[in-house]
Every structure is written in structure tokens, then in C-alpha cells.
Amino acid sequence: MVPGVMAPPRPVGILGGMGPAAGADFVRLFVQACTAYLQTHDLPVRDQAFPEHWLAQLPIPDRTQALSQAAPSVQDPAPHMLQGMGRLAALGVCSVAVACNTAHVWHGQLQALFPQLPVLHIAQETAAHLQRQGARQAVVLATAGTYRTGLYDAALQSCGITPLVPDAQGIAQLMQGIYEGVKRGDMALATQCFGNVLENMRQQHGELPVIMGCTEIPLALPQAPQAQGATLIDPAWILAQALTQQAYGVA
């Protein structure tokens, strides 16, 4: 690429609403990643240099609750996510990022029904990032649904990385921080819950990369005193960078 010259970026889509604060924050991360890309490639940072990007914020049923049920019901999130995918596809986006970790359990279904539209996979992108960093183990903080499905376990193990997860009490604290904390706007509670779990994991396993495997966790955990000095990995930031690569035609 000639410095200062760029081809028009391609439109991309973001499937959000899981929850709305996480979707809105992902847009911030995407714009931040685009800014970093422009600066790295000696391109002018101006309004016209940013890709067209569409955020679909749908009221999608709870993913963890759906995964706890034996069979699909009216609360199955898949049809709602597919509706959002259809709207983004109609807008002509070249790729989609899903702003929810647990929702990637349905990644295969989304990709199968929209084969022409690459859907980035947050756990796979995160695992590949840690592999490039030489990590052999990583702490995973996530929802009960994400743990139940082994979403990060499979992605990390495929990259030679051993996942470490909290015990049942720790998972309950994470869920409290997510649902009673971030989703209800009580950030102090969320920070306390997430911080307590992280402190226990650091005491047990020492200093390892910590994957914040729920898009609500990065909204509160970095502010916790127990997080000071920890290597926090934000999969949403990694996903935003991957979406940026798609927009600028690198990937």
C-alpha cells in the first residue's frame, strides 16, 4: 500500500443487543481499532477514512438461559440472531462480528445459513492471538453457558493452550456480576464480583493471561483493585481488530 493512499474500505456489520451496553462498547472498540490501523499504515485519520459499519441491536433472548434448557423454545436466541444477520446481509456488509461471547455457540448455524458472509469467531480469534504470544495456559472468566458448552476450551486447546476456569462458587459470582451488576447498571457490584473471582484465580494459578470471555466483564473488571498488574485479554478488542482487517481488505 502506498503511504497516504488507501482503497475504499468495505462495509462491515456488528450483531449486538447481547446486552446493549456491550454492543455499543464494541462499536467504540471497532473505531479505536480502525484509528490504530490508519495510524500504523501512515494514512490520514479523518471521518471519511473509517469504514461503513452497521450495528444491529436486537432484543435477543438470553443465551445462557437458552443453553440451560433441554430443547429449543420461544426463548431460543437463534431465530433472533438470524434475523439480525439477514438485516446486516441486506445492507451489503462484507463480514460480521457478533458482540457476545456466549452467542458464538450458534456460530456454526449463523455461518451455515449465510455462507457468503464471513462471521468472525471470537474464541478462535482470541486463541490464535494468545498462541502468537506464546501462551501455554490461560484463565477464562465467562458465563455459565460459555463454560457449559466448552466454547473457549475447544478453541484454546486447538492452539495448544490449557484453559483454567473458576469453581462453581466463582462462576456464580461471575454471573452475579454480569446479571445483577453490569446488566442492571450496578458497576460497583460488578467490579467487586469480578475482582473477587480474579483474585482467587491469581492465588491458585499465579500470573497468567486472563481472558475476559463475556463482553460485560471488560466493562467493570479493569477497574477492580485485584486486577492491577494482571494481563487482561479482551476478546472483544481482538475481535474488533479482526473486523478492522476485514473492512480494510487485509483479511
GUSE-272015 format. One record per residue (C-alpha): residue in three letters; x, y, z; chain; residue number from 1. Coordinates in steps of 0.001 Angstrom, whole numbers, plus 500000, padded with zeros to 6 digits. Layout:
// GUSE-272015
<r><rest>ala</rest><x>X</x><y>Y</y><z>Z</z><kette>A</kette><nr>NUM</nr></r>
...
***
This chain:
// GUSE-272015
<r><rest>met</rest><x>500000</x><y>500000</y><z>500000</z><kette>A</kette><nr>1</nr></r>
<r><rest>val</rest><x>501351</x><y>503430</y><z>499115</z><kette>A</kette><nr>2</nr></r>
<r><rest>pro</rest><x>501652</x><y>505599</y><z>502275</z><kette>A</kette><nr>3</nr></r>
<r><rest>gly</rest><x>498824</x><y>508101</y><z>502454</z><kette>A</kette><nr>4</nr></r>
<r><rest>val</rest><x>496746</x><y>506279</y><z>499823</z><kette>A</kette><nr>5</nr></r>
<r><rest>met</rest><x>494064</x><y>503716</y><z>500529</z><kette>A</kette><nr>6</nr></r>
<r><rest>ala</rest><x>491370</x><y>501819</y><z>498703</z><kette>A</kette><nr>7</nr></r>
<r><rest>pro</rest><x>487820</x><y>502469</y><z>499900</z><kette>A</kette><nr>8</nr></r>
<r><rest>pro</rest><x>487123</x><y>500284</y><z>502944</z><kette>A</kette><nr>9</nr></r>
<r><rest>arg</rest><x>484372</x><y>497695</y><z>502803</z><kette>A</kette><nr>10</nr></r>
<r><rest>pro</rest><x>481189</x><y>497874</y><z>504920</z><kette>A</kette><nr>11</nr></r>
<r><rest>val</rest><x>481031</x><y>495558</y><z>507911</z><kette>A</kette><nr>12</nr></r>
<r><rest>gly</rest><x>478344</x><y>494542</y><z>510376</z><kette>A</kette><nr>13</nr></r>
<r><rest>ile</rest><x>478104</x><y>494118</y><z>514138</z><kette>A</kette><nr>14</nr></r>
<r><rest>leu</rest><x>475415</x><y>491917</y><z>515662</z><kette>A</kette><nr>15</nr></r>
<r><rest>gly</rest><x>474708</x><y>493335</y><z>519115</z><kette>A</kette><nr>16</nr></r>
<r><rest>gly</rest><x>471947</x><y>493534</y><z>521699</z><kette>A</kette><nr>17</nr></r>
<r><rest>met</rest><x>473565</x><y>490925</y><z>523981</z><kette>A</kette><nr>18</nr></r>
<r><rest>gly</rest><x>473478</x><y>493161</y><z>526046</z><kette>A</kette><nr>19</nr></r>
<r><rest>pro</rest><x>473068</x><y>496602</y><z>524514</z><kette>A</kette><nr>20</nr></r>
<r><rest>ala</rest><x>475898</x><y>498166</y><z>526531</z><kette>A</kette><nr>21</nr></r>
<r><rest>ala</rest><x>478318</x><y>495544</y><z>525221</z><kette>A</kette><nr>22</nr></r>
<r><rest>gly</rest><x>477168</x><y>496132</y><z>521644</z><kette>A</kette><nr>23</nr></r>
<r><rest>ala</rest><x>477618</x><y>499878</y><z>521969</z><kette>A</kette><nr>24</nr></r>
<r><rest>asp</rest><x>481043</x><y>499396</y><z>523540</z><kette>A</kette><nr>25</nr></r>
<r><rest>phe</rest><x>482083</x><y>497125</y><z>520674</z><kette>A</kette><nr>26</nr></r>
<r><rest>val</rest><x>481477</x><y>499980</y><z>518245</z><kette>A</kette><nr>27</nr></r>
<r><rest>arg</rest><x>483873</x><y>502081</y><z>520321</z><kette>A</kette><nr>28</nr></r>
<r><rest>leu</rest><x>486471</x><y>499312</y><z>520143</z><kette>A</kette><nr>29</nr></r>
<r><rest>phe</rest><x>485996</x><y>498978</y><z>516389</z><kette>A</kette><nr>30</nr></r>
<r><rest>val</rest><x>486520</x><y>502699</y><z>515816</z><kette>A</kette><nr>31</nr></r>
<r><rest>gln</rest><x>489583</x><y>502558</y><z>518077</z><kette>A</kette><nr>32</nr></r>
<r><rest>ala</rest><x>490964</x><y>499608</y><z>516070</z><kette>A</kette><nr>33</nr></r>
<r><rest>cys</rest><x>490344</x><y>501476</y><z>512810</z><kette>A</kette><nr>34</nr></r>
<r><rest>thr</rest><x>492195</x><y>504505</y><z>514145</z><kette>A</kette><nr>35</nr></r>
<r><rest>ala</rest><x>495163</x><y>502331</y><z>515078</z><kette>A</kette><nr>36</nr></r>
<r><rest>tyr</rest><x>495121</x><y>500736</y><z>511613</z><kette>A</kette><nr>37</nr></r>
<r><rest>leu</rest><x>495150</x><y>504099</y><z>509863</z><kette>A</kette><nr>38</nr></r>
<r><rest>gln</rest><x>497982</x><y>505394</y><z>512021</z><kette>A</kette><nr>39</nr></r>
<r><rest>thr</rest><x>500042</x><y>502238</y><z>511541</z><kette>A</kette><nr>40</nr></r>
<r><rest>his</rest><x>499706</x><y>502481</y><z>507759</z><kette>A</kette><nr>41</nr></r>
<r><rest>asp</rest><x>500523</x><y>506215</y><z>507609</z><kette>A</kette><nr>42</nr></r>
<r><rest>leu</rest><x>497004</x><y>507028</y><z>506471</z><kette>A</kette><nr>43</nr></r>
<r><rest>pro</rest><x>495144</x><y>510214</y><z>507431</z><kette>A</kette><nr>44</nr></r>
<r><rest>val</rest><x>492758</x><y>509776</y><z>510331</z><kette>A</kette><nr>45</nr></r>
<r><rest>arg</rest><x>489642</x><y>511571</y><z>509151</z><kette>A</kette><nr>46</nr></r>
<r><rest>asp</rest><x>485934</x><y>510817</y><z>509119</z><kette>A</kette><nr>47</nr></r>
<r><rest>gln</rest><x>485962</x><y>509654</y><z>505510</z><kette>A</kette><nr>48</nr></r>
<r><rest>ala</rest><x>488668</x><y>507055</y><z>506181</z><kette>A</kette><nr>49</nr></r>
<r><rest>phe</rest><x>486522</x><y>504972</y><z>508534</z><kette>A</kette><nr>50</nr></r>
<r><rest>pro</rest><x>484570</x><y>502014</y><z>507154</z><kette>A</kette><nr>51</nr></r>
<r><rest>glu</rest><x>480814</x><y>501983</y><z>506845</z><kette>A</kette><nr>52</nr></r>
<r><rest>his</rest><x>479693</x><y>499888</y><z>509802</z><kette>A</kette><nr>53</nr></r>
<r><rest>trp</rest><x>476237</x><y>498852</y><z>510870</z><kette>A</kette><nr>54</nr></r>
<r><rest>leu</rest><x>475209</x><y>497886</y><z>514404</z><kette>A</kette><nr>55</nr></r>
<r><rest>ala</rest><x>472142</x><y>495677</y><z>514706</z><kette>A</kette><nr>56</nr></r>
<r><rest>gln</rest><x>470958</x><y>495952</y><z>518322</z><kette>A</kette><nr>57</nr></r>
<r><rest>leu</rest><x>468140</x><y>493419</y><z>518653</z><kette>A</kette><nr>58</nr></r>
<r><rest>pro</rest><x>466426</x><y>492359</y><z>521905</z><kette>A</kette><nr>59</nr></r>
<r><rest>ile</rest><x>467819</x><y>488824</y><z>521663</z><kette>A</kette><nr>60</nr></r>
<r><rest>pro</rest><x>466713</x><y>486287</y><z>524320</z><kette>A</kette><nr>61</nr></r>
<r><rest>asp</rest><x>469240</x><y>485346</y><z>526972</z><kette>A</kette><nr>62</nr></r>
<r><rest>arg</rest><x>471869</x><y>482937</y><z>525626</z><kette>A</kette><nr>63</nr></r>
<r><rest>thr</rest><x>472835</x><y>481292</y><z>528924</z><kette>A</kette><nr>64</nr></r>
<r><rest>gln</rest><x>469217</x><y>480580</y><z>529837</z><kette>A</kette><nr>65</nr></r>
<r><rest>ala</rest><x>468616</x><y>479066</y><z>526416</z><kette>A</kette><nr>66</nr></r>
<r><rest>leu</rest><x>471598</x><y>476759</y><z>526822</z><kette>A</kette><nr>67</nr></r>
<r><rest>ser</rest><x>470242</x><y>475534</y><z>530153</z><kette>A</kette><nr>68</nr></r>
<r><rest>gln</rest><x>467049</x><y>474251</y><z>528530</z><kette>A</kette><nr>69</nr></r>
<r><rest>ala</rest><x>466727</x><y>470716</y><z>527204</z><kette>A</kette><nr>70</nr></r>
<r><rest>ala</rest><x>465035</x><y>471751</y><z>523959</z><kette>A</kette><nr>71</nr></r>
<r><rest>pro</rest><x>464529</x><y>474935</y><z>521893</z><kette>A</kette><nr>72</nr></r>
<r><rest>ser</rest><x>461644</x><y>477124</y><z>522992</z><kette>A</kette><nr>73</nr></r>
<r><rest>val</rest><x>460215</x><y>480548</y><z>522262</z><kette>A</kette><nr>74</nr></r>
<r><rest>gln</rest><x>463239</x><y>481886</y><z>524121</z><kette>A</kette><nr>75</nr></r>
<r><rest>asp</rest><x>465674</x><y>480359</y><z>521632</z><kette>A</kette><nr>76</nr></r>
<r><rest>pro</rest><x>468011</x><y>483205</y><z>520597</z><kette>A</kette><nr>77</nr></r>
<r><rest>ala</rest><x>468940</x><y>481663</y><z>517238</z><kette>A</kette><nr>78</nr></r>
<r><rest>pro</rest><x>465959</x><y>482976</y><z>515197</z><kette>A</kette><nr>79</nr></r>
<r><rest>his</rest><x>466546</x><y>486486</y><z>516534</z><kette>A</kette><nr>80</nr></r>
<r><rest>met</rest><x>470251</x><y>486371</y><z>515723</z><kette>A</kette><nr>81</nr></r>
<r><rest>leu</rest><x>469438</x><y>485078</y><z>512246</z><kette>A</kette><nr>82</nr></r>
<r><rest>gln</rest><x>467010</x><y>487969</y><z>511785</z><kette>A</kette><nr>83</nr></r>
<r><rest>gly</rest><x>469795</x><y>490390</y><z>512658</z><kette>A</kette><nr>84</nr></r>
<r><rest>met</rest><x>472159</x><y>488606</y><z>510284</z><kette>A</kette><nr>85</nr></r>
<r><rest>gly</rest><x>469604</x><y>488929</y><z>507497</z><kette>A</kette><nr>86</nr></r>
<r><rest>arg</rest><x>469297</x><y>492662</y><z>508037</z><kette>A</kette><nr>87</nr></r>
<r><rest>leu</rest><x>473050</x><y>493102</y><z>508007</z><kette>A</kette><nr>88</nr></r>
<r><rest>ala</rest><x>473388</x><y>490978</y><z>504865</z><kette>A</kette><nr>89</nr></r>
<r><rest>ala</rest><x>470750</x><y>493128</y><z>503152</z><kette>A</kette><nr>90</nr></r>
<r><rest>leu</rest><x>472888</x><y>496192</y><z>503904</z><kette>A</kette><nr>91</nr></r>
<r><rest>gly</rest><x>475748</x><y>494686</y><z>501895</z><kette>A</kette><nr>92</nr></r>
<r><rest>val</rest><x>478299</x><y>494124</y><z>504658</z><kette>A</kette><nr>93</nr></r>
<r><rest>cys</rest><x>481345</x><y>492003</y><z>503814</z><kette>A</kette><nr>94</nr></r>
<r><rest>ser</rest><x>481769</x><y>490441</y><z>507268</z><kette>A</kette><nr>95</nr></r>
<r><rest>val</rest><x>480046</x><y>490297</y><z>510661</z><kette>A</kette><nr>96</nr></r>
<r><rest>ala</rest><x>481309</x><y>490337</y><z>514244</z><kette>A</kette><nr>97</nr></r>
<r><rest>val</rest><x>478985</x><y>489090</y><z>516988</z><kette>A</kette><nr>98</nr></r>
<r><rest>ala</rest><x>479320</x><y>491241</y><z>520122</z><kette>A</kette><nr>99</nr></r>
<r><rest>cys</rest><x>478665</x><y>488421</y><z>522582</z><kette>A</kette><nr>100</nr></r>
<r><rest>asn</rest><x>480877</x><y>485532</y><z>523602</z><kette>A</kette><nr>101</nr></r>
<r><rest>thr</rest><x>478172</x><y>483017</y><z>524535</z><kette>A</kette><nr>102</nr></r>
<r><rest>ala</rest><x>476305</x><y>483685</y><z>521264</z><kette>A</kette><nr>103</nr></r>
<r><rest>his</rest><x>479183</x><y>482052</y><z>519401</z><kette>A</kette><nr>104</nr></r>
<r><rest>val</rest><x>477726</x><y>478711</y><z>520428</z><kette>A</kette><nr>105</nr></r>
<r><rest>trp</rest><x>475415</x><y>479353</y><z>517457</z><kette>A</kette><nr>106</nr></r>
<r><rest>his</rest><x>478258</x><y>480474</y><z>515194</z><kette>A</kette><nr>107</nr></r>
<r><rest>gly</rest><x>478034</x><y>477359</y><z>513032</z><kette>A</kette><nr>108</nr></r>
<r><rest>gln</rest><x>474316</x><y>477854</y><z>512448</z><kette>A</kette><nr>109</nr></r>
<r><rest>leu</rest><x>474760</x><y>481517</y><z>511537</z><kette>A</kette><nr>110</nr></r>
<r><rest>gln</rest><x>477602</x><y>480741</y><z>509155</z><kette>A</kette><nr>111</nr></r>
<r><rest>ala</rest><x>475781</x><y>477820</y><z>507534</z><kette>A</kette><nr>112</nr></r>
<r><rest>leu</rest><x>472737</x><y>479943</y><z>506715</z><kette>A</kette><nr>113</nr></r>
<r><rest>phe</rest><x>474867</x><y>482856</y><z>505442</z><kette>A</kette><nr>114</nr></r>
<r><rest>pro</rest><x>477767</x><y>481074</y><z>503712</z><kette>A</kette><nr>115</nr></r>
<r><rest>gln</rest><x>478570</x><y>484126</y><z>501586</z><kette>A</kette><nr>116</nr></r>
<r><rest>leu</rest><x>479083</x><y>486304</y><z>504673</z><kette>A</kette><nr>117</nr></r>
<r><rest>pro</rest><x>482109</x><y>485527</y><z>506886</z><kette>A</kette><nr>118</nr></r>
<r><rest>val</rest><x>481160</x><y>485514</y><z>510563</z><kette>A</kette><nr>119</nr></r>
<r><rest>leu</rest><x>484221</x><y>486029</y><z>512756</z><kette>A</kette><nr>120</nr></r>
<r><rest>his</rest><x>484630</x><y>483654</y><z>515705</z><kette>A</kette><nr>121</nr></r>
<r><rest>ile</rest><x>485618</x><y>485415</y><z>518916</z><kette>A</kette><nr>122</nr></r>
<r><rest>ala</rest><x>487082</x><y>482397</y><z>520733</z><kette>A</kette><nr>123</nr></r>
<r><rest>gln</rest><x>489136</x><y>481266</y><z>517744</z><kette>A</kette><nr>124</nr></r>
<r><rest>glu</rest><x>490483</x><y>484775</y><z>517178</z><kette>A</kette><nr>125</nr></r>
<r><rest>thr</rest><x>491408</x><y>485042</y><z>520863</z><kette>A</kette><nr>126</nr></r>
<r><rest>ala</rest><x>493088</x><y>481635</y><z>520954</z><kette>A</kette><nr>127</nr></r>
<r><rest>ala</rest><x>495134</x><y>482461</y><z>517856</z><kette>A</kette><nr>128</nr></r>
<r><rest>his</rest><x>496200</x><y>485763</y><z>519457</z><kette>A</kette><nr>129</nr></r>
<r><rest>leu</rest><x>497393</x><y>484002</y><z>522627</z><kette>A</kette><nr>130</nr></r>
<r><rest>gln</rest><x>499175</x><y>481350</y><z>520581</z><kette>A</kette><nr>131</nr></r>
<r><rest>arg</rest><x>501120</x><y>484082</y><z>518788</z><kette>A</kette><nr>132</nr></r>
<r><rest>gln</rest><x>502043</x><y>485445</y><z>522225</z><kette>A</kette><nr>133</nr></r>
<r><rest>gly</rest><x>503432</x><y>482059</y><z>523226</z><kette>A</kette><nr>134</nr></r>
<r><rest>ala</rest><x>500866</x><y>481356</y><z>525960</z><kette>A</kette><nr>135</nr></r>
<r><rest>arg</rest><x>500563</x><y>477782</y><z>527249</z><kette>A</kette><nr>136</nr></r>
<r><rest>gln</rest><x>497821</x><y>478386</y><z>529836</z><kette>A</kette><nr>137</nr></r>
<r><rest>ala</rest><x>495083</x><y>480991</y><z>530274</z><kette>A</kette><nr>138</nr></r>
<r><rest>val</rest><x>492418</x><y>481785</y><z>532851</z><kette>A</kette><nr>139</nr></r>
<r><rest>val</rest><x>488928</x><y>482010</y><z>531341</z><kette>A</kette><nr>140</nr></r>
<r><rest>leu</rest><x>486280</x><y>484209</y><z>533001</z><kette>A</kette><nr>141</nr></r>
<r><rest>ala</rest><x>482944</x><y>483729</y><z>531272</z><kette>A</kette><nr>142</nr></r>
<r><rest>thr</rest><x>479259</x><y>482900</y><z>531649</z><kette>A</kette><nr>143</nr></r>
<r><rest>ala</rest><x>477927</x><y>479572</y><z>532861</z><kette>A</kette><nr>144</nr></r>
<r><rest>gly</rest><x>476629</x><y>478960</y><z>529343</z><kette>A</kette><nr>145</nr></r>
<r><rest>thr</rest><x>480055</x><y>479518</y><z>527805</z><kette>A</kette><nr>146</nr></r>
<r><rest>tyr</rest><x>481633</x><y>477121</y><z>530295</z><kette>A</kette><nr>147</nr></r>
<r><rest>arg</rest><x>478899</x><y>474531</y><z>529751</z><kette>A</kette><nr>148</nr></r>
<r><rest>thr</rest><x>479468</x><y>474412</y><z>526010</z><kette>A</kette><nr>149</nr></r>
<r><rest>gly</rest><x>483260</x><y>474426</y><z>526191</z><kette>A</kette><nr>150</nr></r>
<r><rest>leu</rest><x>483436</x><y>477285</y><z>523697</z><kette>A</kette><nr>151</nr></r>
<r><rest>tyr</rest><x>486823</x><y>478573</y><z>524831</z><kette>A</kette><nr>152</nr></r>
<r><rest>asp</rest><x>488091</x><y>475153</y><z>525860</z><kette>A</kette><nr>153</nr></r>
<r><rest>ala</rest><x>487923</x><y>473872</y><z>522288</z><kette>A</kette><nr>154</nr></r>
<r><rest>ala</rest><x>489441</x><y>476994</y><z>520732</z><kette>A</kette><nr>155</nr></r>
<r><rest>leu</rest><x>492297</x><y>477224</y><z>523239</z><kette>A</kette><nr>156</nr></r>
<r><rest>gln</rest><x>493122</x><y>473527</y><z>523201</z><kette>A</kette><nr>157</nr></r>
<r><rest>ser</rest><x>493290</x><y>473552</y><z>519403</z><kette>A</kette><nr>158</nr></r>
<r><rest>cys</rest><x>496078</x><y>476150</y><z>519800</z><kette>A</kette><nr>159</nr></r>
<r><rest>gly</rest><x>497927</x><y>474168</y><z>522466</z><kette>A</kette><nr>160</nr></r>
<r><rest>ile</rest><x>496696</x><y>476307</y><z>525370</z><kette>A</kette><nr>161</nr></r>
<r><rest>thr</rest><x>495251</x><y>474848</y><z>528586</z><kette>A</kette><nr>162</nr></r>
<r><rest>pro</rest><x>492135</x><y>476701</y><z>529849</z><kette>A</kette><nr>163</nr></r>
<r><rest>leu</rest><x>491739</x><y>477269</y><z>533606</z><kette>A</kette><nr>164</nr></r>
<r><rest>val</rest><x>488266</x><y>478034</y><z>534972</z><kette>A</kette><nr>165</nr></r>
<r><rest>pro</rest><x>486789</x><y>479050</y><z>538340</z><kette>A</kette><nr>166</nr></r>
<r><rest>asp</rest><x>484951</x><y>476652</y><z>540632</z><kette>A</kette><nr>167</nr></r>
<r><rest>ala</rest><x>481160</x><y>476674</y><z>540996</z><kette>A</kette><nr>168</nr></r>
<r><rest>gln</rest><x>481252</x><y>479488</y><z>543560</z><kette>A</kette><nr>169</nr></r>
<r><rest>gly</rest><x>483429</x><y>481585</y><z>541269</z><kette>A</kette><nr>170</nr></r>
<r><rest>ile</rest><x>481107</x><y>481025</y><z>538322</z><kette>A</kette><nr>171</nr></r>
<r><rest>ala</rest><x>478152</x><y>482075</y><z>540479</z><kette>A</kette><nr>172</nr></r>
<r><rest>gln</rest><x>479974</x><y>485290</y><z>541389</z><kette>A</kette><nr>173</nr></r>
<r><rest>leu</rest><x>480702</x><y>485994</y><z>537729</z><kette>A</kette><nr>174</nr></r>
<r><rest>met</rest><x>477048</x><y>485511</y><z>536860</z><kette>A</kette><nr>175</nr></r>
<r><rest>gln</rest><x>476034</x><y>487839</y><z>539689</z><kette>A</kette><nr>176</nr></r>
<r><rest>gly</rest><x>478413</x><y>490479</y><z>538407</z><kette>A</kette><nr>177</nr></r>
<r><rest>ile</rest><x>477088</x><y>490113</y><z>534873</z><kette>A</kette><nr>178</nr></r>
<r><rest>tyr</rest><x>473352</x><y>489993</y><z>535569</z><kette>A</kette><nr>179</nr></r>
<r><rest>glu</rest><x>472903</x><y>491956</y><z>538799</z><kette>A</kette><nr>180</nr></r>
<r><rest>gly</rest><x>475858</x><y>494197</y><z>538092</z><kette>A</kette><nr>181</nr></r>
<r><rest>val</rest><x>476560</x><y>495275</y><z>534510</z><kette>A</kette><nr>182</nr></r>
<r><rest>lys</rest><x>473180</x><y>494447</y><z>533002</z><kette>A</kette><nr>183</nr></r>
<r><rest>arg</rest><x>471385</x><y>496429</y><z>535750</z><kette>A</kette><nr>184</nr></r>
<r><rest>gly</rest><x>473858</x><y>499287</y><z>535758</z><kette>A</kette><nr>185</nr></r>
<r><rest>asp</rest><x>475372</x><y>498466</y><z>539162</z><kette>A</kette><nr>186</nr></r>
<r><rest>met</rest><x>479013</x><y>498707</y><z>538120</z><kette>A</kette><nr>187</nr></r>
<r><rest>ala</rest><x>480271</x><y>498756</y><z>541714</z><kette>A</kette><nr>188</nr></r>
<r><rest>leu</rest><x>478751</x><y>495329</y><z>542341</z><kette>A</kette><nr>189</nr></r>
<r><rest>ala</rest><x>480108</x><y>494028</y><z>539048</z><kette>A</kette><nr>190</nr></r>
<r><rest>thr</rest><x>483614</x><y>495278</y><z>539835</z><kette>A</kette><nr>191</nr></r>
<r><rest>gln</rest><x>483508</x><y>493647</y><z>543264</z><kette>A</kette><nr>192</nr></r>
<r><rest>cys</rest><x>482267</x><y>490286</y><z>541950</z><kette>A</kette><nr>193</nr></r>
<r><rest>phe</rest><x>484692</x><y>490098</y><z>539045</z><kette>A</kette><nr>194</nr></r>
<r><rest>gly</rest><x>487592</x><y>491267</y><z>541196</z><kette>A</kette><nr>195</nr></r>
<r><rest>asn</rest><x>486964</x><y>488601</y><z>543843</z><kette>A</kette><nr>196</nr></r>
<r><rest>val</rest><x>486957</x><y>485823</y><z>541249</z><kette>A</kette><nr>197</nr></r>
<r><rest>leu</rest><x>490116</x><y>487107</y><z>539612</z><kette>A</kette><nr>198</nr></r>
<r><rest>glu</rest><x>491904</x><y>487351</y><z>542972</z><kette>A</kette><nr>199</nr></r>
<r><rest>asn</rest><x>491090</x><y>483699</y><z>543728</z><kette>A</kette><nr>200</nr></r>
<r><rest>met</rest><x>492294</x><y>482572</y><z>540313</z><kette>A</kette><nr>201</nr></r>
<r><rest>arg</rest><x>495564</x><y>484509</y><z>540641</z><kette>A</kette><nr>202</nr></r>
<r><rest>gln</rest><x>496172</x><y>482970</y><z>544055</z><kette>A</kette><nr>203</nr></r>
<r><rest>gln</rest><x>495582</x><y>479477</y><z>542674</z><kette>A</kette><nr>204</nr></r>
<r><rest>his</rest><x>497370</x><y>479696</y><z>539339</z><kette>A</kette><nr>205</nr></r>
<r><rest>gly</rest><x>499754</x><y>482631</y><z>539533</z><kette>A</kette><nr>206</nr></r>
<r><rest>glu</rest><x>500195</x><y>485256</y><z>536850</z><kette>A</kette><nr>207</nr></r>
<r><rest>leu</rest><x>498660</x><y>484032</y><z>533594</z><kette>A</kette><nr>208</nr></r>
<r><rest>pro</rest><x>496741</x><y>485726</y><z>530775</z><kette>A</kette><nr>209</nr></r>
<r><rest>val</rest><x>493133</x><y>486295</y><z>531871</z><kette>A</kette><nr>210</nr></r>
<r><rest>ile</rest><x>490519</x><y>486028</y><z>529128</z><kette>A</kette><nr>211</nr></r>
<r><rest>met</rest><x>487530</x><y>488258</y><z>529859</z><kette>A</kette><nr>212</nr></r>
<r><rest>gly</rest><x>485231</x><y>485876</y><z>527995</z><kette>A</kette><nr>213</nr></r>
<r><rest>cys</rest><x>481987</x><y>487797</y><z>528369</z><kette>A</kette><nr>214</nr></r>
<r><rest>thr</rest><x>481514</x><y>491228</y><z>526816</z><kette>A</kette><nr>215</nr></r>
<r><rest>glu</rest><x>480200</x><y>492587</y><z>530126</z><kette>A</kette><nr>216</nr></r>
<r><rest>ile</rest><x>483331</x><y>491666</y><z>532088</z><kette>A</kette><nr>217</nr></r>
<r><rest>pro</rest><x>485709</x><y>494214</y><z>530460</z><kette>A</kette><nr>218</nr></r>
<r><rest>leu</rest><x>483237</x><y>496961</y><z>531360</z><kette>A</kette><nr>219</nr></r>
<r><rest>ala</rest><x>483991</x><y>496507</y><z>535081</z><kette>A</kette><nr>220</nr></r>
<r><rest>leu</rest><x>486921</x><y>494162</y><z>535839</z><kette>A</kette><nr>221</nr></r>
<r><rest>pro</rest><x>489769</x><y>496504</y><z>534773</z><kette>A</kette><nr>222</nr></r>
<r><rest>gln</rest><x>488643</x><y>498955</y><z>537476</z><kette>A</kette><nr>223</nr></r>
<r><rest>ala</rest><x>488941</x><y>496332</y><z>540250</z><kette>A</kette><nr>224</nr></r>
<r><rest>pro</rest><x>491919</x><y>496680</y><z>542618</z><kette>A</kette><nr>225</nr></r>
<r><rest>gln</rest><x>492502</x><y>492925</y><z>542256</z><kette>A</kette><nr>226</nr></r>
<r><rest>ala</rest><x>493062</x><y>493396</y><z>538510</z><kette>A</kette><nr>227</nr></r>
<r><rest>gln</rest><x>496040</x><y>495702</y><z>538912</z><kette>A</kette><nr>228</nr></r>
<r><rest>gly</rest><x>499086</x><y>494135</y><z>537268</z><kette>A</kette><nr>229</nr></r>
<r><rest>ala</rest><x>497091</x><y>491312</y><z>535701</z><kette>A</kette><nr>230</nr></r>
<r><rest>thr</rest><x>497380</x><y>490524</y><z>531996</z><kette>A</kette><nr>231</nr></r>
<r><rest>leu</rest><x>493779</x><y>491074</y><z>530942</z><kette>A</kette><nr>232</nr></r>
<r><rest>ile</rest><x>492810</x><y>489811</y><z>527500</z><kette>A</kette><nr>233</nr></r>
<r><rest>asp</rest><x>489704</x><y>491406</y><z>525976</z><kette>A</kette><nr>234</nr></r>
<r><rest>pro</rest><x>488319</x><y>489135</y><z>523239</z><kette>A</kette><nr>235</nr></r>
<r><rest>ala</rest><x>486064</x><y>491978</y><z>522076</z><kette>A</kette><nr>236</nr></r>
<r><rest>trp</rest><x>489143</x><y>494104</y><z>521340</z><kette>A</kette><nr>237</nr></r>
<r><rest>ile</rest><x>490756</x><y>491219</y><z>519446</z><kette>A</kette><nr>238</nr></r>
<r><rest>leu</rest><x>487505</x><y>490711</y><z>517519</z><kette>A</kette><nr>239</nr></r>
<r><rest>ala</rest><x>487314</x><y>494439</y><z>516743</z><kette>A</kette><nr>240</nr></r>
<r><rest>gln</rest><x>490818</x><y>494291</y><z>515296</z><kette>A</kette><nr>241</nr></r>
<r><rest>ala</rest><x>489866</x><y>491279</y><z>513171</z><kette>A</kette><nr>242</nr></r>
<r><rest>leu</rest><x>486786</x><y>493103</y><z>511883</z><kette>A</kette><nr>243</nr></r>
<r><rest>thr</rest><x>489003</x><y>496084</y><z>511030</z><kette>A</kette><nr>244</nr></r>
<r><rest>gln</rest><x>491200</x><y>493795</y><z>508942</z><kette>A</kette><nr>245</nr></r>
<r><rest>gln</rest><x>488105</x><y>492636</y><z>507082</z><kette>A</kette><nr>246</nr></r>
<r><rest>ala</rest><x>486932</x><y>496190</y><z>506481</z><kette>A</kette><nr>247</nr></r>
<r><rest>tyr</rest><x>490240</x><y>497339</y><z>505036</z><kette>A</kette><nr>248</nr></r>
<r><rest>gly</rest><x>490596</x><y>494229</y><z>502888</z><kette>A</kette><nr>249</nr></r>
<r><rest>val</rest><x>493592</x><y>492796</y><z>504736</z><kette>A</kette><nr>250</nr></r>
<r><rest>ala</rest><x>491937</x><y>489502</y><z>505671</z><kette>A</kette><nr>251</nr></r>
***
